[in-house]
Amino acid sequence: MNELSSLALTDPVAQMTPPDFPSNELVRVSLLRSLAILDTDCEERFDRVTRIAQRLFNVPIALVSMVDANRQWFKSCIGLDVRQTPRDISFCGHAILGDDVLLIPDTTADQRFADNPLVTGAPHIRFYAGYPLSLGDGIHIGTLCLKDTVPRRFSEQDLQLLRDLGEMTSQELRAVAAATSDDLTGLLNRRGFLSAAGQALELCRRAASPVAMLYCDLDRFKQINDTFGHVEGDHVLRVFAGMLRSTFRSSDIVARLGGDEFVVMLTNADPATVEAAVRRMEAELAAHALQSQRGYALGCSLGVMSFDGANLPGLDAMLAMADENMYAVKRKNRRHRRHRRHEDNTPG
Ligand SMILES: Nc1nc2c(ncn2[C@@H]2O[C@H](COP(=O)(O)OP(=O)(O)OP(=O)(O)O)[C@@H](O)[C@H]2O)c(=O)[nH]1
């Protein structure tokens, strides 16, 4: 290493580097929020990990940190008396960008962190080691991390131990994810929807931003099951879930409530945006009818309700209104089908 590059690495006046956003940021944040873990109480299964980590490594600070859109929030926290810090000064925001431990043996010798306010001021972090917590598919929602107020050496054995503890924590998070998702389609289930939509609704209420609720129920799905079998019925449910995923934005909350019923909550969506999304959905269904040669058409009844940001009702009321709207559409579709059958059977 020449003199200049060695200076650059240790230059104490170098500017702190805020963490980049990972390329899957939108999906990452919406999956994190769908866990409904943010701003919840402490839980023994996570506190156990930080207690073990603190004892094993003999550090003053051990955290299970969730990296949210603009902050890091601590699900478990030993040694700090705050539950969150801004993301742009967080170490964990950097750690979630990699697949392995981010190790900073001495923060004052690292230009990314030397003038970080968490280094120059309380809690005076001199050492950091953070392992990314993963929901799978490269979705890193936070870290298990250790901090100390003095520089430290970290051996290969220490690294392996931290990885093992981190994997244990990821498994706990994946268990939380499994309880809120639908096995067949991978969408949120009813429970996941209620918690994710409840959180999003509170945000929209605070920002007075408009919300729409879209309730979908497949038409004559029982007939597909009865005629083509349940395996084909399951395929239809997965195809429909895929259409919802590709039609709506990643900031919208899409779920299978049960059976052949699906729901989408669109956040910050004015009526024109909602209308455009419904048109896209109808176009997807029409394209599927043309392409698929499976002996049946895939149809659904859609009930849509838009709500003004200044006057948002509760989640239950929104769902009930959209459901009622969907049934009105379903009754109309049934009458339409009966009418068509009647016309087809009438000799011309
Ligand atoms: N293949 C499959 N079928 C399911 C699943 N969950 C529920 N069902 C079936 O979905 C069907 C829903 O029937 P209905 O509510 O009468 O719906 P429908 O036939 O679409 O009737 P309309 O809504 O009036 O058009 C029932 O036959 C259930 O057995 C599932 O996970 N897989």
PDBQT file of the ligand as one rigid body, heavy atoms in Angstrom, charges set to zero:
ROOT
HETATM    1  N1  LIG A 401     -58.244 -26.061  -5.064  1.00  0.00    +0.000 N 
HETATM    2  C1  LIG A 401     -58.553 -25.389  -3.947  1.00  0.00    +0.000 A 
HETATM    3  N2  LIG A 401     -59.829 -25.102  -3.672  1.00  0.00    +0.000 NA
HETATM    4  C2  LIG A 401     -60.127 -24.402  -2.564  1.00  0.00    +0.000 A 
HETATM    5  C3  LIG A 401     -59.122 -23.984  -1.669  1.00  0.00    +0.000 A 
HETATM    6  N3  LIG A 401     -59.729 -23.303  -0.652  1.00  0.00    +0.000 NA
HETATM    7  C4  LIG A 401     -61.050 -23.316  -0.916  1.00  0.00    +0.000 A 
HETATM    8  N4  LIG A 401     -61.301 -23.968  -2.074  1.00  0.00    +0.000 N 
HETATM    9  C5  LIG A 401     -62.602 -24.204  -2.729  1.00  0.00    +0.000 C 
HETATM   10  O1  LIG A 401     -63.052 -22.984  -3.268  1.00  0.00    +0.000 OA
HETATM   11  C6  LIG A 401     -64.439 -23.119  -3.536  1.00  0.00    +0.000 C 
HETATM   12  C7  LIG A 401     -65.116 -21.808  -3.283  1.00  0.00    +0.000 C 
HETATM   13  O2  LIG A 401     -66.430 -21.984  -3.626  1.00  0.00    +0.000 OA
HETATM   14  P1  LIG A 401     -67.470 -20.793  -3.687  1.00  0.00    +0.000 P 
HETATM   15  O3  LIG A 401     -67.229 -19.861  -2.562  1.00  0.00    +0.000 OA
HETATM   16  O4  LIG A 401     -68.839 -21.376  -3.850  1.00  0.00    +0.000 OA
HETATM   17  O5  LIG A 401     -67.010 -19.971  -4.938  1.00  0.00    +0.000 OA
HETATM   18  P2  LIG A 401     -67.389 -20.043  -6.458  1.00  0.00    +0.000 P 
HETATM   19  O6  LIG A 401     -67.600 -21.407  -7.011  1.00  0.00    +0.000 OA
HETATM   20  O7  LIG A 401     -66.314 -19.249  -7.082  1.00  0.00    +0.000 OA
HETATM   21  O8  LIG A 401     -68.778 -19.301  -6.504  1.00  0.00    +0.000 OA
HETATM   22  P3  LIG A 401     -69.029 -17.805  -6.961  1.00  0.00    +0.000 P 
HETATM   23  O9  LIG A 401     -68.108 -16.969  -6.155  1.00  0.00    +0.000 OA
HETATM   24  O10 LIG A 401     -70.475 -17.575  -6.618  1.00  0.00    +0.000 OA
HETATM   25  O11 LIG A 401     -68.769 -17.693  -8.433  1.00  0.00    +0.000 OA
HETATM   26  C8  LIG A 401     -64.951 -24.273  -2.652  1.00  0.00    +0.000 C 
HETATM   27  O12 LIG A 401     -65.314 -25.341  -3.484  1.00  0.00    +0.000 OA
HETATM   28  C9  LIG A 401     -63.714 -24.664  -1.809  1.00  0.00    +0.000 C 
HETATM   29  O13 LIG A 401     -63.645 -26.050  -1.606  1.00  0.00    +0.000 OA
HETATM   30  C10 LIG A 401     -57.772 -24.324  -1.953  1.00  0.00    +0.000 A 
HETATM   31  O14 LIG A 401     -56.819 -23.992  -1.230  1.00  0.00    +0.000 OA
HETATM   32  N5  LIG A 401     -57.527 -25.009  -3.106  1.00  0.00    +0.000 N 
ENDROOT
TORSDOF 0
